């Protein structure tokens, strides 16, 4: 189904209808399917299509922004829609920068010349019309542009305008493609080892909020003696292999790795991404078991025995965790605050000998199907309080003595 030339309101989260023009429709389908940041304008510089990825990026935590299909791209309605968006070119300065680069293209496409363009553009752009060079647009043009990112950050992007022609040579419109300013080699390096599902989960926690989740803590036993025994380079390689294996197991189970501190591992398995409390609890236990199995390979590649590479695991449930992403120019990581985070650390410290201790709060989230898949029966489990464990620590006895745990 195509969109007509007139104004069409899109106020929900659906993908835009394809333009009626076959050439624009083909371009829109290809760009949207490939996940590009892109906008399609018709032969009179009116909004014809905006890809889902661009609308999501401009909308941030609010989801896909609304775009006034059929409105003149530099007109009041389209300009105000961009200015009101959480992200993207949402300042007057951004609008003027883009108009300075593309205004001549709009002038060439409109009948009526500068007077017609002056009547159509938003008032913040009107004074610029007389200064636009009257040139025939080239087939492609790229220029740097600035846009608002999450929060108050400013993002540099590269915009590429491409003329779209029909099979008979007729001008169908213009495609505006955007990409981060980083080169493709840099982007490939950043994303090559990534998991697409993990990237989506990270995007969901861009905005911090209360999110119930299963918590996994793990730490390397006897790390001090290992660090003294191995060369610095060998110990660094061991740590790198360990966190790589840990992140792989967490991501494969649908979790979010948290901050790496020394030899420690922390991860969160959110109900909102897992689908249910039971699924989140199952994913947490699965990740711990998978990581335990992976330790054999870590030890082998490090020239060690399995007895040298032993992790303690503490698994807990957080009903009131405050979880979000912290993004800075140098890193992006997920963190969580809440008493249950500290309690999970206390459970882990008591799990000496490579055990995985799960709290009663986590175990009793498991529904029968998930429990059976794990080979567990939460209805017939005997728990023990941390204070009663032979391996309890002073901090556990002080901070969380009554937490009941079971070895999984």
Beta strands, then each sheet from edge to edge (+ up, - down):
strand 1: 2-3
strand 2: 18-19
strand 3: 37-42
strand 4: 47-50
strand 5: 140-148
strand 6: 154-165
strand 7: 171-180
strand 8: 209-210
strand 9: 213-220
strand 10: 256-257
strand 11: 265-270
strand 12: 311-318
strand 13: 322-328
strand 14: 331-337
strand 15: 356-359
strand 16: 384-385
strand 17: 404-407
sheet 1: 1+ 2+
sheet 2: 4+ 3- 7+ 6- 5+
sheet 3: 8+ 13- 14+
sheet 4: 10+ 11- 9+ 12- 15- 17+ 16-
end
